[in-house]
Amino acid sequence: MMKSMSMEEISDLLVSESVSDSVPSEDALVLILDLSPGRWSSGVPLRPEEPEKRIHLHNFFTVLANFLKLFGYMSVRNKTLIITANNHSTRILYEGFVYNDWTDSCFGVNSSVYTNSQHCDTDRTGEKVDKTLGVMWNKMIDFISEGLTYPDADTQLTSAIATGFLYLNRIRMRNEGYGRKIIIFDVSTSENYKSQYIGLMNIAYSALAQNITINTFALGQPSRILEQLSSITRGKYLLVSKVLNFDLNFSHINQYLSQLITFWYLPSEGMSELLSTNLSFDFGNVGICYCHYKSVDVSYLCPCCFAVYCSEIDDKGKYRIICMVCGSRLTRKLIKQKLATEADFSKL
């Protein structure tokens, strides 16, 4: 005979999900939102040849909310850190259990949604979610407004990624959770982040050592540096203008973007490896030269900051003497090229 269970007992079962000690469950996620005011003021064009097709802030917020709700429904333990970044500062927009704050379900850690009759009060759960969404929206608008005083500066992406990196390390060290994924929602332009090159590369190799992936969901015509960042950390780099079929009805752009993000980023890193969710197109593990901002197969590196150059000769036909990134003085060739028959090996 089956035993009936109350709503509280069902909720307790959901909350007490077991997590294997040998294989930690990936229950933490970091999202970084690029809220540059110059880009969001009139919307982000996905393609320069079609400027009328733009992603506006309300489209982006809808896609973000849909993604977080799905992430919350996967487990009541799933937690998220949302970091906003613009040309003025970085700020933590949200930190907590997604299931409690972003979903309108009665099964969660917080049992305050139950009435005295032990029935779920769906009206209260819906009001709670609406309140959370309203607070997040207002905070995003205020944050964008703060960046209007610094229109020409780059988004402070290095600080934002470092904050997310420290968050994942903190919860792991305290046994509060386990996460391997950082997702950047990027609206940069092709010339952005040159001044942050060294810092971004340092973070990339630190993340690689900690088995943390930095993924990029790029709108518009973004900086190529982020492609290199995702490639180094074995993350997924999605350039919407290349992925999305623009023959689709653009009025349904929210739905298309939600499906893209859900398919590529919702599975955990461990599950993604099992599902083999690899991109059918390859952006390639290539370097991006600092001098011309182009992909290079054979490159020259600065020995101090590892900045990539496509040639040891600058545009004026002279040997590079000073690194454009760190300012270090570069040495000339130590040995003049000569034929092997002319080399004197007697002194070796």
MOUR-V722297 format. One record per backbone hydrogen bond with DSSP energy under -1.0 kcal/mol. NH is the residue of the N-H (numbers start at 1). CO is the residue of the C=O. E is the energy in kcal/mol with one decimal. If there is no record, write none. Layout:
nh = [NH NH]
co = [CO CO]
e = [E E]
This chain:
nh = [10 11 12 13 14 15 16 27 27 28 29 30 31 32 33 34 35 39 40 41 44 46 50 53 54 55 60 61 62 63 64 65 66 67 68 69 70 71 72 73 79 80 81 82 83 84 85 86 91 93 94 96 98 101 102 108 114 115 118 121 122 125 126 127 128 129 130 131 132 133 134 135 136 137 138 139 140 141 142 143 144 145 146 148 150 156 157 160 161 162 163 164 165 166 167 168 169 170 171 172 173 174 175 176 177 182 183 184 185 186 192 197 200 201 202 203 204 205 206 207 208 209 210 211 212 213 215 216 217 218 219 228 229 230 231 232 233 235 238 240 242 243 244 248 252 253 256 257 258 259 260 261 262 263 264 265 266 272 273 274 275 276 277 278 286 287 289 290 293 296 300 302 306 309 314 317 320 323 327 330 342 348]
co = [6 7 8 9 10 11 12 25 178 178 79 181 81 183 83 185 85 36 36 37 55 53 47 50 52 44 56 57 58 59 60 61 62 63 64 65 66 67 68 69 27 96 29 94 31 91 33 89 84 82 82 80 78 97 98 106 111 119 115 113 120 121 122 123 124 125 126 127 128 129 130 131 132 133 134 135 136 137 138 139 140 141 142 145 147 86 155 156 157 158 159 160 161 162 163 164 165 166 167 168 169 170 172 171 171 213 30 215 32 217 189 194 196 197 198 199 200 201 202 203 204 205 206 208 207 180 182 236 184 238 186 224 225 226 227 228 229 230 216 218 239 239 240 245 249 250 252 253 254 255 256 257 258 259 260 261 262 268 269 270 271 272 272 276 284 296 294 308 289 287 309 307 302 300 318 314 312 328 323 321 339 345]
e = [-2.0 -2.3 -2.4 -1.8 -1.9 -2.3 -2.0 -1.4 -1.5 -1.2 -1.5 -1.7 -2.8 -2.9 -3.1 -2.1 -2.9 -1.1 -1.9 -1.6 -2.7 -1.7 -1.2 -1.6 -1.1 -2.6 -2.2 -2.6 -1.8 -2.1 -2.4 -2.5 -2.2 -2.2 -2.3 -2.2 -1.9 -2.2 -2.5 -2.3 -3.0 -2.2 -2.4 -2.9 -3.1 -3.1 -2.4 -2.1 -2.4 -2.6 -1.5 -1.5 -1.5 -1.3 -2.8 -1.1 -1.5 -1.8 -1.9 -1.9 -1.2 -1.7 -2.5 -2.2 -2.1 -2.1 -2.4 -2.2 -2.2 -2.7 -2.4 -2.4 -2.4 -2.4 -2.2 -2.2 -2.1 -2.2 -2.4 -2.3 -2.3 -2.0 -1.5 -1.3 -1.5 -2.3 -2.6 -1.4 -2.7 -2.3 -2.1 -2.1 -2.7 -2.4 -2.0 -2.1 -1.8 -2.5 -2.3 -1.4 -2.4 -2.0 -1.0 -2.9 -1.2 -2.3 -2.7 -2.9 -3.1 -1.8 -1.7 -1.3 -2.7 -2.3 -2.3 -2.1 -2.2 -2.1 -1.8 -2.8 -2.1 -1.8 -1.3 -1.1 -2.9 -3.3 -3.7 -2.3 -3.3 -3.0 -2.6 -1.5 -2.0 -2.4 -2.0 -2.3 -1.5 -3.1 -3.2 -2.5 -1.9 -2.0 -2.8 -1.6 -1.8 -1.6 -1.9 -2.6 -2.1 -2.1 -2.1 -2.5 -2.3 -2.4 -2.2 -2.5 -1.2 -2.7 -1.6 -1.2 -2.6 -1.1 -1.7 -2.5 -1.6 -1.2 -2.7 -3.5 -1.3 -2.2 -3.0 -1.8 -1.8 -2.8 -3.2 -1.8 -2.7 -2.7 -1.1 -4.1 -1.3 -1.3]
